[in-house]
Amino acid sequence: MKNFFNTKSVRERVLMTAFLLIAAVSWGSSVLGRMQVLQSDWSATSQELSDQIASFNSKTQEDERAKKVTAQLVDPSRSLNATQLYAEVSRLAQGLQADLGSPRPTVGKTNFAINSLQATFRHANLEPLLKFYKELSAKAPYVGVEQCTITADRGSPGQITAVFRIYSVVVLSSGTKS
């Protein structure tokens, strides 16, 4: 290779050297770019691993919190499953024009299940709605209002339309699903 290079003229040697330098710089920049991508992937993977370890370690804390909340629910027999929630809301809404949606049970990974129900009251006066809300609030912490939307009824002055998203918490015993 040395003989090949030495037999060339100075101009050819300079051009061959320039082409080799350009190829080396191009290859080096490509390697540098791949190294940067590798480093960012490495740091992202390290961060994800540390997040997963922290999440795994916090599971015991979540279990302890669930036990504390369970202990705060004095009487788990007062909790309402989806059917009981529907019946109780229907009973409390007597005298009001109520449209009750179907209850939606959600079983979590903890010792609790949450049932939700949407109740819509059309052409209602404020006083019966407040009475309904107070009677519902008396059942806390087992039953509560997650969301409430109140709008004025344009067709009937002095009346309103209210939409309540009501939930109930059920304490699950071992193997029980609500």
N, C-alpha and C positions, 0 to 999 in steps of 0.2 A: 504494500500500500504506500510505503514511503517512497519507493522508486516511482510509482505512478504519479504521486504528488510532485516530486522533484523534477520530473521530465516536462512538466507543464510550464507555460510562460507565467510571468508575474501576474499579469492580468487574470489569467485563468485561476491561478492560486487564490487571488483575492476574491474572485467570484465564488469559487467553491467554498472558501472559508465563510463568506457572507451567507451563502445558502445554508451551510451547516449551522451557523449561529441563529439564523431565522428559524430553522427547524427546531433547534434546541430551545429557543425562547417560546415558540408556539407549544411544543410539548410540555415545557415547564409550566406555562400558564394554565394549560389543561390539567396538569397534575395538581397545581395549586387550587384550582377551582373545585376539583373532586375532593381534595383534602378539606376544604372549607365546608362542603356539603356533608362530608363524613363527620367533621367536628360538630356541626349543628345537629345532625342526627344523633350523635353520641350524647350531646348535652340534653336534647329533648327526651331521649330514652332514659337518661339518668334522672331527670326531673319527674318523668312519669313513674319510674320505679319508686322514687322517694314518696310521691303522692300515694301510690298504692300501699306502700308500707305504713304510711300515716293513717290511711283509711282502714287498713287491717287492724292497726293498734287501737283505733278509735271505736272499733266494734264493741269492745268491752265497756267503754264509756256509754255507748248508745244503749247497751243492755241494762246498765245501771240506771240510766235515765228512764227507760221504759218501766223498770221495776218501781222507781219513785212515783211515776205518774199512775201506775196501777195501784199503788198504795194510797194515792190521793183520792182515787175513786172509791169512796167509802163502801158503796153497795153495788157491786157489779150486776146484781140481779135487776137493778133499776135501769140498766142500759137497754136500748131498744134495737132489735134487729130491723131489717128493711120492711118487713110486713107490719111489725108493731109501730114503726115510725109512721108509715102511711096511715094506719088506723088512728094513731094519736093526733096527727095533724088534721085528719078529717074530723075527728071529734072536736078539736079546738076551733075549727073553722066553721062550725055550725052557725047558721044565721048569716053567713057571708057567701057571696057568689064566688066559689073557689074552683079553679081548675088545677087538679093535682096531677103532676107527671108521675111516671113510674119510678119507684125507688131504684137507685143504683148502688148496689153493694160493691165495696172495694176492700179486698183483704190485703193488708200490708204484710211485710216481712216480720213485723213485730207481733206483739200479743194483742193487737187491736185490729178491728175492722171498722171502716167508716162507711156509713150509708148516707147517701144524699138524695134529696127530693126537691123538686121545684114546685112551688105553689104560687099560682097567679090569681090575684083578686081583682076583678073588674067591677067598675061602678060601685066602689066601696066608700063609705064615710070613714073619716079618720078615727073616730072613737072606737068602733068595733075592731079596727086594725090594731090600735094600741092595746086593746084588751087581749087580742090574740097574741101579740108580741110579748106582753107581760106574762101571760100564762105559759108561753113557750120558754121564756127566759127563766121561769121558776124551775124548769127541769134541768138547768145547767148543773154540772158540766157534761151531762149525758146527751143532751140535745141542745143545739144552738143554731143561730142564724149565721151563715157564712157570708151571704151577700143579700142586700136589699136594694131594690130599685123602685122608686116611687115617681110616677108622672101624673100630671093633672089630666083629668078626663075632659077632653075638649067638647064632647057632646053633652056632658052633664056638668054644669058648673057646681062646684062644691064637692064633687066626687073625684076620687083618684083611682088609678090602677097601680097596684103594687105587685112586685115579683120578689118572692123570697126564695133563696136557696138555703134549705134547712139540712143540717147534718145530724147524725147521731153516732156516738162512739160506742162500740161493743167490745167488751173485754172477752177475748177468746180463751177458753180453757184449752187444755192440751187436745189437739186433734179436732177442735170444733171450728167450723167455718160458718159465717153468718151470711 
